[in-house]
Amino acid sequence: MIETGNRLDWDKARQEKYLKNSQIRILVVDDHPKIRFGLAGQLRAQPDFVVAGEASNCEECCRDLKSYAPDVVLLDLEMDDASGLEALSRLRSVDPSIPTIVFTAYGTDWRVVEAIKIGVQGYLMKKAPMDMVFEAIRTVHRGGSFLDPAVTSKVMVAVGRRSEKASSAFRSLSEREIAVLQMLGQGKRNKDISKALSITERTVKFHISSVLAKLEAGNRTEAVVVAAERGLIHF
């Protein structure tokens, strides 16, 4: 009986260690206290989420980013000390690689497109259901991209202005590059793509670089949006 009890305790300890190591650290940045506190509270209720910190403005976010050490930043675009896309640009100047999801009340097409060009991995409207917010965070943490369906159609219109050029670019993509692009649209990481296609991660990176160059996309998210506009990927 003692041995069984020890085994159960050991399994529980291992499970707790696994959950701790697999948790996603999130930094919530919003200048509205009620929105920030409410959002942070709902995030904390998820077993795989940890709220690494809360920032009330862009300056606080950028100043304390390293100490918060988040895996994902949930960023409001309109704050007292940074309007429009300035907050995103300032965050990128501190850490260009930090996975970021814009969480905003503004969904005009030019804002979304410019945010994608700057390098966000996700774009959510504040009226989005919490299940969608949770899904977006997990997708972005895995290395994928996530667009709120409420803004997708607007992005398609803006991206569609490059229709003829995009058609020519897509004709130049190889079958393998299209396969990689489709998996990027599914939120797959380089490691996952490598395993699925039986190629090395180095080769995956090569294909992604080629896709970005051919589509004249600045990052994965922009490439996925262009691919969706051409009907290769469906959100």
N, C-alpha and C positions, 0 to 999 in steps of 0.2 A: 504493500500500500504506500509506503514511504517513497519507494522508487517511482511509482506512478505519479504521486504528487509532485516529486521533483521534476519529472518529465513535463508535467503540465505547466509548472512554473517556468521551466526552460523555454517551452514553446511560446508562452505568453511573453516572455522577455524578448525572444527573437522577433515575434510579431511587432512588439512595440518599437524595437530597434529598426525594423524594416519600414514601419509607417513613418518614423521620424526622418529616416534617410530619404524617403520618397515624397516628403511633403514639399509643396511649392510655396516659396516665400514671395509674398505680394506686397508691393508698396502702393498705397492708395493716395492719390493726389487730387484734392478738390478743395476749393475755397468756401464751399457751403458746408458748415458743420453738420447739419442734419443729414445731408446726403452722404457725407464722408463717414460719419459714425454708423449710420444705418447700413451702408454697404459693407463696412469693415465687420460689423456684427454678423451679417449673413455669410460673409466669407469664412469667418472663424468657425461657423457651424459645420463646415465641410471638413471631414476627417483628413483630407490630403492637402488642406490649405493652412498656411500660417500667415497672419498679417505681420509683416516685418516692420511696418511703420506706417504712419499717416502724416502727410504733409499738407499744409493749408495753402501753400502757394509755390510758385516755380522756384523761387530763391531757396526756400527751405528744402525742396526736393533735391535740387542740384547740390546744395551744400552738404547734405547728409546722405547722399546716395550711397557712397562707399560704406558708411557705417551701417546702413540698413541692409546692404548686400542682398537686394531682392532678386528673385528669378524672373519676375514679371512686374512691370509697372503699369498700373491702371491710371491713366492720365486724363484729366479734364483739359479741354483746349482753351476755355475762356476763364481766366483768373485775374484778380486785381492787378498783379504785377507782370502779367504776360498775356497779351491778347492774341487771338487767332492762332497761327501756327508757331508763334515765337517760343512758346513753352516747349514744344516738341524739338525745335531747333536747338534751344539751350540745353535740353536734356541730352541730345545727341552729341553736343560739344563736350560734355562731361564723359559720356560713355556711348560711343557709336554703336556698340553691339548689344546693348541691353534690350531684351524683348519688351516691346511696348504696345499696349492696347489703348487707343483713344476711346474715352468714355464721355460722350458729349451730347448736348441737346441740339447741336448744329450738324445737319446732314446735307448741306448744299454740295453739288457735285465737285466744284472746284476745291473745296476744303478736303474732301475725301481723296481726290486725285493727288493734291499737293502733299497731303499727309503720307500717302503711299510712296510718293517720290522721295520724301525725306527719309522714309525707312520704317514706318510702323508695320507691325505684323498683324494688327487687328484694329477694327473700327466698329464701335458699338454706340447705338443711341441709348440715352438714359432711360427711355421707356421700354427697353428690351426686357423680357422676362429674366429672372435670375438664373434659371436653368441655362439660358443662352450665354449669360455672363460666365457661368461656371465652365461651360463647354469651350468658350473662347479662350479662357485662361489655360485650360488643359491642352488645347490644341496648339496655342502659341508656345507653351512650355515645351511641347514635343518637337518644336521647330517648324510648325505649320503656320498657316495664315487663316484668318477668320474675318469675314465681312458680315455685318448685320444685313439680313435680306432687305431691310427697309432702305438701305442706301445702295444696294447692289445695282438696281436698275439705273440709278443716276450715274453710277460709275460707268456702266455699260454705254450710256449715251456719250459721255465724255471720251471714253476710250474708242468708241466707234468712229470718232472723227478721223482716226488713223486707219480706217478700214482697208483701203487699197494697199497701203504700205504693210499692214499686218498680214494681208492675204499673201503677199509676195514673200514675207518673212516665214510664214508657216509652210509654204511650199519648199523652203530650203531646210526645214527640220528633218532630221533622220528619224526612222522608226524608234530607235532607242531614245533619242532626245524627247520625242513625244511621250514615250512611256514614262520617262523621268518626270516630265512636266505634269502628267496626269497624277503621278504619285505625290508631287509637291502640292497639288490641289487637294489631295486627301489628307494633308497634314503630316506626311511621312518624313521621318528624319533621314539623313544621309545613310545612316547605319541600316535602317529598315529597307531603303531603296536598294542598297548594296546586296542585302540578303535576298530580296525578292527577285532581283535580276541576275543574281550570281555574278556580280562584278565587284571590284574593289571600291572602297570609299573614295579613293583617289580618282578613279574613273568616273564615279558619280559626280564629284566636284568639277571634273573636266566637262562633263555633259551639261551641268548647270551653268557653268561659265559660258559655254557655247550658246545655250538657249537664251541667256540674258543678252548676249551680244547680238544675236540674230533678231531678237524682238525689240532691241534697243530699250530694254527694261533695266532700271537701276537696281532692282533687288528681286527676290523671289516673289514677294507679294504682288508687285506690279506685273511680273510675268504671268502669275496665276490669273490676275484680272484680265489681262489681254487674251489669255487662252480661253477664259470663260466667255468673253465677248465673241470669240470665233466658234464657240460651241464645242470645244474640246473638253471643257471642264464645266460641271454644273454645281452651283452652290446649293 
